[in-house]
Each structure stands twice: as C-alpha cells, then as structure tokens.
Amino acid sequence: MNEASRRITHTLAEKGEHITRALQQSGDSMIGQLGERGGDLLERLETTSTTTTDAITKASDRLTATLNFKTDHIGDEFTEIAANLQHMMTVRLDRVADGSRRNRRRSST
C-alpha cells in the first residue's frame, strides 16, 4: 500500500509539474501575443490620431479662411448699403424740398 501511495503521489507530482509548465507556457504565449497586438493597437491608434488631427486642422483652416473672406466683404457691403441709403435719403429730401418750394410759389401767386 505504501508503494501504491508513493506511485500515486509521484504521478500526481509529475502531473502537477506538467500542468504548471503548460500553464506557464500558455501564460508566456498569451503575454507575447498581447504584447504584439498591443503594439499593433498602439500603432493604429497613433495613425488614427494623426489622421484625425490632420482632418481637424484642415477643417479649422477652411473655416478660418471662410470667416476671413466673409469678414473682409462685410465691411464693403456695409459701406455700399450706407452709400445707397445716403443717396436714397438725399433724393427723397430733394423731392420734399422741391415740393415745398412749389407749394410756396403757388401760395404766393
């Protein structure tokens, strides 16, 4: 019985060592794969980040250019509107003044 117990103990110890080595190899393999995939993932994230940054920069530049263009033209448009208003007011005031003069002449005759 002692001999059988020793064989069982020895077999269990061998199996335990075998399981431990298999788990260690699997763990090492998984860590290696995670390291490789982690590197790939970081590389993809960096590429995506660069692409996104470039797209945002280009969109910002286009927006700035558009706003600058519109800002430059707003001043010209306001100047033109003011000149048109001034001309229109002058024409109407001249008509009112002419109408008043005609009415005075008629009244005096």
C-alpha positions as CSV (number, residue, x, y, z in Angstrom):
1,M,0.0,0.0,0.0
2,N,2.9,2.4,0.7
3,E,4.3,1.6,-2.7
4,A,1.0,2.4,-4.3
5,S,0.7,5.6,-2.3
6,R,4.2,6.7,-3.4
7,R,3.4,5.9,-7.0
8,I,0.2,7.9,-6.8
9,T,2.0,10.8,-5.1
10,H,4.8,10.7,-7.6
11,T,2.3,10.6,-10.5
12,L,0.4,13.5,-9.1
13,A,3.6,15.5,-8.6
14,E,4.6,14.8,-12.2
15,K,1.2,15.8,-13.5
16,G,1.2,18.9,-11.3
17,E,4.6,19.9,-12.7
18,H,3.4,19.2,-16.2
19,I,0.3,21.3,-15.6
20,T,2.4,24.1,-14.1
21,R,4.7,24.1,-17.1
22,A,1.8,24.0,-19.6
23,L,0.1,27.0,-17.8
24,Q,3.4,28.9,-17.7
25,Q,3.9,28.3,-21.4
26,S,0.4,29.3,-22.2
27,G,0.7,32.4,-20.0
28,D,4.0,33.4,-21.7
29,S,2.5,32.8,-25.1
30,M,-0.6,34.9,-24.2
31,I,1.6,37.7,-22.8
32,G,3.7,37.6,-26.0
33,Q,0.6,37.8,-28.2
34,L,-0.9,40.6,-26.1
35,G,2.4,42.5,-26.5
36,E,2.3,42.1,-30.2
37,R,-1.3,43.0,-30.5
38,G,-0.9,45.8,-28.1
39,G,1.9,47.2,-30.3
40,D,-0.3,46.9,-33.3
41,L,-3.2,48.6,-31.5
42,L,-1.0,51.4,-30.4
43,E,0.3,51.9,-33.9
44,R,-3.3,52.0,-35.2
45,L,-4.3,54.5,-32.5
46,E,-1.4,56.7,-33.4
47,T,-2.2,56.6,-37.1
48,T,-5.9,57.3,-36.4
49,S,-4.9,60.1,-34.1
50,T,-2.6,61.7,-36.7
51,T,-5.3,61.3,-39.4
52,T,-8.0,62.9,-37.1
53,T,-5.6,65.7,-36.1
54,D,-4.9,66.5,-39.8
55,A,-8.6,66.4,-40.7
56,I,-9.4,68.8,-37.8
57,T,-6.6,71.1,-38.7
58,K,-7.7,71.3,-42.4
59,A,-11.4,71.9,-41.4
60,S,-10.2,74.6,-39.0
61,D,-8.1,76.2,-41.7
62,R,-11.0,76.2,-44.2
63,L,-13.4,77.6,-41.6
64,T,-10.9,80.4,-40.8
65,A,-10.4,81.2,-44.4
66,T,-14.2,81.3,-45.0
67,L,-14.7,83.6,-42.0
68,N,-11.9,85.9,-43.0
69,F,-13.3,86.1,-46.6
70,K,-16.8,86.9,-45.2
71,T,-15.4,89.4,-42.7
72,D,-13.5,91.2,-45.4
73,H,-16.6,91.5,-47.5
74,I,-19.0,92.5,-44.8
75,G,-17.2,95.9,-44.4
76,D,-17.5,96.5,-48.2
77,E,-21.2,95.5,-48.1
78,F,-22.0,97.8,-45.2
79,T,-20.2,100.7,-46.9
80,E,-22.3,100.1,-50.1
81,I,-25.5,99.9,-48.1
82,A,-24.7,103.1,-46.2
83,A,-23.9,104.9,-49.5
84,N,-27.2,103.6,-51.1
85,L,-29.2,104.8,-48.0
86,Q,-27.5,108.2,-48.1
87,H,-28.2,108.5,-51.8
88,M,-31.8,107.5,-51.3
89,M,-32.3,109.9,-48.4
90,T,-30.7,112.7,-50.4
91,V,-33.0,112.1,-53.4
92,R,-36.1,112.0,-51.2
93,L,-35.1,115.1,-49.2
94,D,-34.6,116.9,-52.5
95,R,-38.1,115.8,-53.7
96,V,-39.6,117.0,-50.4
97,A,-37.7,120.3,-50.7
98,D,-38.8,120.8,-54.3
99,G,-42.3,120.0,-53.3
100,S,-42.2,122.6,-50.5
101,R,-40.8,125.3,-52.9
102,R,-43.5,124.6,-55.5
103,N,-46.2,124.8,-52.8
104,R,-44.8,128.2,-51.6
105,R,-44.7,129.6,-55.1
106,R,-48.3,128.5,-55.7
107,S,-49.4,130.1,-52.4
108,S,-47.7,133.3,-53.2
109,T,-49.3,133.7,-56.6
